[in-house]
C-alpha cells in the first residue's frame, strides 16, 4: 500500500484543545480505516510543524479524501507527501534506466 508522510499544524481551534490531541489522534486512526488505510505512526514535534504522521492508503484518492475529512474537522491543516520505500525506489530507478 502507498505510504504518505504528513506535516501537520494545529489550527487555532486545535491548539485551544491541545489536551485532547492524543484522543483526536486515536480518532484519526479510526478515520483512516474508513478510507481503507491506516495511520501507522504519529509524532508530536517541536519546530515548524506540530505533528508528523506516517500513513498508508490504497491510493492517492483515498489518502486525499482522508486528509480532507480530517482537515474539515477544524483542528489541523496538513501537508501530505507520497513517500517511497527502498524497494519502491529500486523499481523507480529501474524504470528510469541509465
N, C-alpha and C positions, 0 to 999 in steps of 0.2 A: 504494500500500500504506500502511496506517496507520503512523504514526510514534509512538514511545514514548521517553520520557526516564526513565532510571533513576538514582536516587540510591542509591549502594551503599556499604555499610560492611563492612570485614573483620570476620569473627568472630575469636575468639582463635586458632583454627587458621589462618585466612587470614593474620593478622598474623605468626604464627610462621614462616610460609612465604613471607614477603614477597619473597624473592629469586626466586620462581617466578611472580610476578604477571603478567609480560608473557607468559610461556608459557601461563598459565591464561587470559589474555585471548584468545590465539590459539585455544585450545581452545574458548572461549566462542563465537567466531565460527563455528567448525565446528558447534557445538551448535545455534546459531540456525538454521543452514541445514537441520538435520534437521526443524525445525518450519516450514519454508517461508519463513523470514525471513532477516534479515541484521543483523549488528552493525556499524553504519555508522561510529561514532566512539566512542573510549574515551579518557577523560582522567583522569589521576591528579591529585587535587586536595588542597589544604590547606583546613582548616576542618572543619565538622561531618560532611562526607562524604569518604570515601577515594577514591572513583571516581565519575565521572558518565559514563553511556553513552547513546548515541542508537542506537536500533534500529528496524527495520521488521519487521512480521509481517502475515500475510494477514488476521488478525482478532484480537479480544481473547482468544479462547480459546487460540489458538496462542501469543500473547505471554505469557499466564499459564502455559501448560504449559512454555514456555522458562524463565521466571523460577523456577518451582517446581523444575524439574530442576536448574537452576544452583544454587539455594539448597540443594538436597538433598545437594550435594557437600560442604557444610560450611564453605566458605571465605568466603562472603559472605551478607549479608542485603540484600534490595533493597526499595526503594520505587519503584514504577513508575507513571508518569502518561502518559495518552494526550495526544499533542501534535498541534496543528493548524497547518498551514502557512497562508500568506496566502490562497491560492486556496480552501482548505477553509474558512477563516474567512469569506471573502466569501459562500460558499454558506450557511453557518450564518446570517449576517446577513440574507441574502435570505429564508431560511425564517422568520426572526423577524418580518419585516415592519416596520411602522412602529414 
